[in-house]
Amino acid sequence: MFGVNEQQGAGQCSGKLAIVVPVPSYINSLVFFGFYCLLIGYLIFRSAFLPRILSALMAFAGFGWLTFLSPALAHHLSPTFLPPAFSGKAC
């Protein structure tokens, strides 16, 4: 498959497959985690099982991760705004 002989392992085959199908990535994957944190914060807010302070922490963390939508903004705010974003990871 793709010119792989029997001596090469499956990991090397997948590496060659990644070269065949290049996919440009212009968005940081942490942005998706930001949307995830916002969604979980909303669901915690609607829930009667968990305290609402956790929803506020998750929403705050989600907004922190969404700063990666703009790399210049993330670089400017990183010393002050991104450490609270790790609170969503702890929740």
N, C-alpha and C positions, 0 to 999 in steps of 0.2 A: 504494500500500500504506500503510495507516494515515494517509491524508490527505497523503501526500508528493507534491508536484508534481515535474515533470521537472527543475526548476532546482535542487532540493536534491540533495546527494550521498548516497552510501550511508552515510556516517558519521552524518549527521543522522538517517537512517532508523533506524539501530540505537539511537541515543539516545532516539528516541520509543518504540521497542520496550521499552527498559529502564523507561520510565515506565509502560507498560501492565502489565508483569509485575513488580511489586515483590516482592523476596525478602528477608525480614528475616535479618540475619546476626548471630548472637549469639556466634559462636566466631571467634577470631582464626585466620587462615589459617596462622600460624606454628606452631600446634599440629600441623597435618598435617606440616609439615616436621620437627617434633620426632619424630613417629612414624617418618618416613622415615629420619632419622638413626639412631634406635634399630635399625630393621630392617637398615640397611646395616652398622651396627656388629656386629650379630649375624652377618650373612653374612661379614663380614671375619674375625670370630672363628673361624667354622667353616672358612674357607678356609686352605689351606696355602700359598697364593701370596703373601699379604701379611702383614706383621708384625702381631702381635697388639696392639701398642701403638696402632696406628691404630684398631683396634676399640674400645679403651678411650677414645680421644679422641672417636670418633664417638658412643659411648654417652653420654659426659659431655656432649657438645654436644646430644644429643637430650634429655637431662634438662633442660638449660638452656632449650631452646625450649619444653619442656612446662610451664614455669612460666607461660606465657601462658594456661593453663587457668583460672587465677585471676588476674584483673587486679590485685587487691590484693597478692597474693604476688609477682607480677612487679614491681610498683612497689617493694615492700619489698626484694627481692633484686637489683634491677637494677644497683646500683653494684658488687656483688661477684660475682654469679653469671652474669650474661649475657655479659660479655666472653669467658669461656672457651667459651661456646656458639658463638662465631664460629670456634672451632678446627675445628668440623665443616664449616664452609664452606670452610676452607682444605684440608681433607683430600680 
